Amino acid sequence: MQRDVTVKDDCIIVGSTGGRGRFDTFKFADIEAVEILRVGEGAYKWPVMILELENEGFMTAIASKVRLETLADILHRLELTVGLTGWTPSDSDTRIAVRNEVTMDPERLRGNIEITDITETEPRLMTGLQMALTAVIAAGPLLLSLIGSIVIGVITYQRWDTLSTVDVCLLLGGAFAAVVLSFMYLMRIGQFISARYGISRGLARMQTRTSAYFSGTEDDLLPIEIFDRESWTSVVSQSTDYGFLRVDRTSGILKYEGNKSRWTMPVSAIASCRIEESIVGSEADDKAERRFFVVVVSSETNQQPWEEGMVFVRTEMGKDDRETRYLRAKLLYDQLVDACL
């Protein structure tokens, strides 16, 4: 007998045994404590999780693939009282880990970052119409295939008595194949064609800016997106800005020209540079999506620490798996570290 257990932001949802479609929801406000027992600590051959409620308790087994310390960290981060032998609570977000890091000598830090907001009179690197077009290029076929599948489903249902078995199979099979193929197009081709289009339009629009750092014709501009930390582990992650970064090794300066802001920073002001890996979902899920951000931390600006999480925009078509995303982050990271050392 198996149960699907889901830990959400405010409750724990437990599916019924036998797959009967019933769910028990335990609000955090009603849970006094959570006790996790290892194998051998109870009368069971599995680890178990016990929810201590006001007048009763609820117990469910824990799958062997789930690391108990990770589960305890997740529940602790959600402000539940957790008991697990041999585990020490941590307030850090265990969904984020450092993969590569270089830290500079604090005594050698010189200079500061200079940030300027793009004024309303300056052209944006991407207009609203162009942003909509990039979405159509990437996801348009999938959206059309989904709409078509719904239409075919309705027609098939309405004409069920008049259609032969072969006709039904052809209609439904064709609709399913269209969705699968359009999804593969999105994942393997569409999003990268869309990225190429966005980059080309951004460079063209940059040439119309009178105060831009770049002419838009340079060969060493790196297209990047910038994300704040709150979005790193979000299911839907939206960049705060996007633009072009130039690592000028001759002058020892980083320059960024973005859609919303531009900044310049001497490499001597970089306090550290690292690659951080974030997990979307639960750390206990080996199949959860992994994202990689190149984080640059500078010397303090206006008595405040400054950092940016950057993603190198990918334009090569193919499978964008975990290793590919890491290698793309490593490419940007290596260029930044090379400029610093």
N, C-alpha and C positions, 0 to 999 in steps of 0.2 A: 504494500500500500504506500502511495506517495502523496505528498502534499507540496503544492507550490507556495513558497513563502516569499513575500515581497516586503522589503523594508522601504517605506516612503519617508517623506520629511516630517510627517506628523502621526504616523500610525504604522502598524505591522498588519499585513493582510495575509491570512492563511487560507488556502484552498481546502475544500473538503476532500476526504479520502475517496478513492474510487472514481474521481472525475465527474461528480454529479452536478457540478456547476454552482455549488453553494460556497460562500466565502464568509469567514469570520474576520471582523475588523477590530483591532485592539488599538484604541487611541492612546497616544503617549501619556495624556493626562490621567488615564486610568491605570497605567502601569507603574507600580511602586518600585519595582526593580526587575532586572533580568539576570538570571543565574545560568551560566554555561558550564556544563559538566563534561569533563573529558572522559574518554573510554576508561573504565575501571573505577570511576568515581561514583557510579550509580549501578543499578542492577541491569544495565543494558549493554549490548555490544556495539552501540553507536554513541557518539557524543550527542548530548541533548541540550535544548534551550528551554528554560522554564520562565514563563512570564508570571510574575507575582502580582496578582490583582488584589483588590480590596478584600474580597471575601472568598476568593478561590485562586487557583493556579491553572496555567495551561502549559502543556509540554508538547514539544515536537522534536523529532530527531533532526540531526544536522547531517547533510550529505558529506561524504568523505572528501570530496574535492574542495570543500570550503575550509579555509584556514581559520581556526578559531580566534586567533589573535586579531586577524583582520576584521572578523565579524564584531569582536568586542570593540575595536577601534571605531568602527562605523557607528555602533550604538552609542558609544561614549561621546562621539562628536555630535550626535543628535541629542545630547544632554540627558541620556537615560543613565540610571545607576546600574552598573554592570559588575558582576562578579565572575572571575575566571582565575583559577590557580595558576601562578607563574606568569601572570600578565601584568604589566605596568601601564596604566592609562597614559595616553599621549594626547596633547592638545593640538598637535600639528595635523594638517590634512594629509593623510596617508595616500590620498589619490594622486598626489604630486610628488615626484622624486627627481633628484638631480642625476643626470646621466654623465655629463662632462662639465668641467668647471676649471677656470683659470682665475686666480685672484691676484691682484696687483699689490705691491708694497704701498701701504697707505702714505708713507712718507714721500713717495715719488709722484703722488697725484698732483696734477697741475691743471688749472683752467676749469671752466664750467660750461655747461650746455646753454645755448641761447635759443629760446623757442619763440616763434612768431606765429600768431594765428593768421590764417588766410582770410583776407577781408572779403566782404560781399561783392566788391567791385571786381575782384579777380575771378577769372573763369575757373570753374571746378574741373578736376581731371576727368570726371565722369558725370554727365547730366542724368537726370531722372529717366529720360527716354532711353539713353544708352544702357543704364543699369537694367531697365526692363528688357531690353533686347538681349543682354547677356543671359538673363534668366530664361528667356524663350529659347535661345540657342542651346542651353544646357538641358532644360527640363521640358521644353515644348513637346517633343515627341512622346514623352511619358504621359504628360497631361492629356494629349489627344488620344492616346491609346486607352487610357483609363475611361475617358468619356465615351469612346467608341465601345468599350467593353460593356459599360452600363447600358448603352443603347441596344447593343446586341442581346444582352441578357433580357431586357424588357421585351424585345421583339420575339425572342425565343419563347419566353413565357406566354406571350399572347397567342402565338401560333403553334403552341406545343402539339395540339391535336392534328394539325395539318402537315407538320414537318416529319420527315422520315428520320430514322435513327442516324443515318449517314449525314443528313443535313444538320442535325443538332450537333453532332460531333465536329463537323467542319466549322460551324459557326462559333461554338464555344472554344474549340481548340485553336481556331484562328485568333480569337480575342485574347486568349491566354498567351499565345505565342507573341502577339503584338506587344503585350505588356512586358513580357520577359525581355524581348529584343530591345525595346525602348529603354528599359531599365539598364541593360548592359551598355547601351549607347551612352546613357547619362554617366555611368561609372567609369567607362573605359575611354570614351571619346568626347562626349558633349561638354563636360565641365572644363576640359582642357582647351577645346576650341573656344569656349566662352572666355576663358582666362586670356588666351592669345588676343582675342578681339578687345577685351578690356585694356590690356597693356598697350596695344597699338593706338587705341583711342586716347588713352591717358598721355602717351608721348606726344600725340598730335595736339591735344588741348594744352599741354605744357608749353608748347611753342608760342601760344598766344598770350602767355603771362609775361608781363614786363619786368616783374621782380623775382622771377624764378631763379633758383640756383643753377639750373641746367638749361641747355638749349633744347633738349629732347632728342638730340641726334647722337649723344655719347654712346659708346659701345659697352661701357662698364657700369651702366646703371642696373641695380638689382631691384626687381619688382617685389615688394613685400606688403604684407598686411600686418596690422598691429592690433593686439587683443589685450584687454585688461584681465586681471587675474580672476575676476568674478565669472568670466565667460569661459575659462579654460576647461572647466568640468561640466559646463552646461550642455544639455542635450542639443539645443539649438545655440550655436556659438556665432555671434555676429561681431565683426571687426569694428573697432572704434575709428580706424583710419586706414588708408592704403595709399601707397605712393611709391617713390623710387629712392633707393639708398645708394650712395656712392662712397666707397672706401678709398680715400685718396692717400696712398702710402707716401707719396712724395712730400706732401705738406703735413701729413699726420693728422688729417681732419676727416671726420665723418659728416656727411651732409645728407639731409633728407628733405625731399620735396613731396608733400602729401596733398591729399584732397582737402583736409581741414587745417593742417598746420605745416610749418617747415621749421627745421632746427639744424643747428651746426654744433659740433662738439669735437674738441681735440681728443685724439686717442689717449693722450696723457691724463685725461679726466676719467677714463674708464676704471672703475674700482674692481669690477669683476665681469666676467662673461661666462655664461653657462647654457647648457641645454637642459630644459626641464620637461619631463614626461608626465602628462596628465592622463588620468583614466576617466572616461565618460561612463558613469554608472557606478557599479560596485567593484572595489578592489578584489573581491572574492570571485569575480567572474573572469576567467581566463580569456573569454572571447570578447570582453568589453573593448570598445574603441580606444585606441591610444593616440594622443596628439603630442606633438613635439614643438616647443617654443624656444627660440633663441632669446635669452634674457640678457640685456645689457644694463648694468647698474653703474651710474656715474657718481662722481663726487657730489656732495650736497649742493642743491640749488635753492637759494632763499631759505636756508636752514631746513630743507625738506629732502629726503632721499628721492632719487629719480630712477625709474626703471621702465623699460619697454619690453614687451613680449612680442617677438617678431616671427612671422612665418614667411618663408621664401615661397612665392607663388610658383606653382608647377604648371608647365605648359606641355610637357611630354605626355603623349597618350599611352595608355596601358593601365594596369592594375595599381591602384594607389593603396598598397597595404602598409602595415606597420613599419616594416623595414625600409620601404621606399620613403615614407615620411621622415624617418629618422635620418636617413642618408641625405635627404634634402636639407634638413636642419643642420646636419654636420657640415655641409658645403658652405652655408652662410657662417656658421660658427668658426670654421677654419680660417675664413677670410678675415673676420674680425680679430681673432686671436693673433694671426700673422701680422696684422697691422699694429697690434699692441706690443709685441715682443721684439 
